[in-house]
Amino acid sequence: MKTMFNKSDPAPAAHRERTPRVCFTELCAGYPGRPVLRQLGADIPKLATTVLVGPNGSGKSTLLGVLAGVIQPTSGELHHDGARPPAFVPQRGAVGDTLPLTVRQTVEMGRWGERGPWRRLTRRDRATVDAALDRLGIGELASRQLGELSGGQRQRALIAQGLAQESDLLLLDEPTTGLDPEARERIGALLTALVADGVTVVQATHDLEVARAADVCLLLQDGRLVGQGHPDQVLTTSALARIWQPL
């Protein structure tokens, strides 16, 4: 198992001492006839924000899918140190605008893992949904159609669906892409607050400003892990120049 830091790493000791929420070694995964991830090994620490950074096609979404359990590894080892399954929030574009769903119905889908899609929600389920709506500041939008929302509102509804799953591991695929600065800042502040409340956050992102604010960065290229550690040590000018040509 690879450790996130070594003795020569100048990152703060607090980062080195975090225990892993997820560990994977020699991890390979992909799709029929198309391998994507190639022998990845890393630890994702508990109670921290980890970002997956890399160009399109580098394997970020595939790795999130593996961590979420929706894509099965073809080889390697994956270990979760948690009592509940991860909550996975896909890209906004993966959820159709034309689906006839209200915001509340969208968030209620987060309870399907407990109830199944056809069973009535319990009082506790409804309270959990209400709490998620309130936490994301979208309670007043509960009766609105998902397709009527702005990009930032829609993203908050999807994150609320993830919170409704009551997992201690939240996986997000490009949660701030295409949003205005105010919406990006609001979601960033929310994710920081969730970590403080005991949630481990992993997000794929193209936004280097978001990435540099994280606790840990995994840098991917062509399905391989080419850097891991604190963003200050990973997202250097030379490392980014090797991956994105030209910068």
Secondary structure as the mmCIF struct_conf table of DSSP 4:
data_model
#
loop_
_struct_conf.conf_type_id
_struct_conf.id
_struct_conf.beg_label_comp_id
_struct_conf.beg_label_asym_id
_struct_conf.beg_label_seq_id
_struct_conf.end_label_comp_id
_struct_conf.end_label_asym_id
_struct_conf.end_label_seq_id
BEND BEND1 MET A 4 MET A 4
TURN_TY1_P TURN_TY1_P1 LYS A 7 SER A 8
BEND BEND2 ALA A 11 ALA A 11
HELX_RH_AL_P HELX_RH_AL_P1 ALA A 13 GLU A 17
HELX_LH_PP_P HELX_LH_PP_P1 ARG A 18 THR A 19
STRN STRN1 PRO A 20 TYR A 31
TURN_TY1_P TURN_TY1_P2 PRO A 32 GLY A 33
STRN STRN2 ARG A 34 PRO A 45
TURN_TY1_P TURN_TY1_P3 LYS A 46 LEU A 47
BEND BEND3 ALA A 48 ALA A 48
STRN STRN3 THR A 49 VAL A 53
TURN_TY1_P TURN_TY1_P4 ASN A 56 GLY A 57
BEND BEND4 SER A 58 GLY A 59
HELX_RH_AL_P HELX_RH_AL_P2 LYS A 60 ALA A 68
TURN_TY1_P TURN_TY1_P5 GLY A 69 GLY A 69
BEND BEND5 VAL A 70 ILE A 71
BEND BEND6 THR A 74 THR A 74
STRN STRN4 SER A 75 HIS A 80
BEND BEND7 GLY A 82 ARG A 84
HELX_LH_PP_P HELX_LH_PP_P2 PRO A 85 PRO A 86
STRN STRN5 ALA A 87 VAL A 89
HELX_RH_3T_P HELX_RH_3T_P1 ARG A 92 ALA A 94
BEND BEND8 VAL A 95 VAL A 95
TURN_TY1_P TURN_TY1_P6 ASP A 97 THR A 98
BEND BEND9 LEU A 99 LEU A 99
STRN STRN6 THR A 102 THR A 102
HELX_RH_AL_P HELX_RH_AL_P3 VAL A 103 GLU A 108
HELX_RH_3T_P HELX_RH_3T_P2 MET A 109 ARG A 111
HELX_RH_AL_P HELX_RH_AL_P4 TRP A 112 ARG A 115
TURN_TY1_P TURN_TY1_P7 PRO A 117 TRP A 118
BEND BEND10 ARG A 119 ARG A 119
HELX_LH_PP_P HELX_LH_PP_P3 ARG A 120 THR A 122
HELX_RH_AL_P HELX_RH_AL_P5 ARG A 123 ARG A 135
TURN_TY1_P TURN_TY1_P8 LEU A 136 GLY A 137
HELX_RH_3T_P HELX_RH_3T_P3 GLY A 139 LEU A 141
TURN_TY1_P TURN_TY1_P9 ALA A 142 SER A 143
BEND BEND11 ARG A 144 ARG A 144
STRN STRN7 GLN A 145 GLN A 145
HELX_RH_3T_P HELX_RH_3T_P4 LEU A 146 GLU A 148
BEND BEND12 LEU A 149 LEU A 149
HELX_RH_AL_P HELX_RH_AL_P6 GLY A 151 LEU A 163
TURN_TY1_P TURN_TY1_P10 ALA A 164 GLU A 166
BEND BEND13 ASP A 168 ASP A 168
STRN STRN8 LEU A 169 ASP A 173
BEND BEND14 GLU A 174 GLU A 174
TURN_TY1_P TURN_TY1_P11 PRO A 175 GLY A 178
HELX_RH_AL_P HELX_RH_AL_P7 PRO A 181 ALA A 196
TURN_TY1_P TURN_TY1_P12 ASP A 197 GLY A 198
STRN STRN9 THR A 200 THR A 205
BEND BEND15 HIS A 206 HIS A 206
HELX_RH_AL_P HELX_RH_AL_P8 LEU A 208 ARG A 212
TURN_TY1_P TURN_TY1_P13 ALA A 213 ALA A 213
BEND BEND16 ALA A 214 ASP A 215
STRN STRN10 VAL A 216 GLN A 221
TURN_TY1_P TURN_TY1_P14 ASP A 222 GLY A 223
STRN STRN11 ARG A 224 GLY A 229
HELX_RH_AL_P HELX_RH_AL_P9 PRO A 231 VAL A 234
BEND BEND17 LEU A 235 LEU A 235
HELX_RH_AL_P HELX_RH_AL_P10 THR A 237 ILE A 243
BEND BEND18 TRP A 244 GLN A 245
#
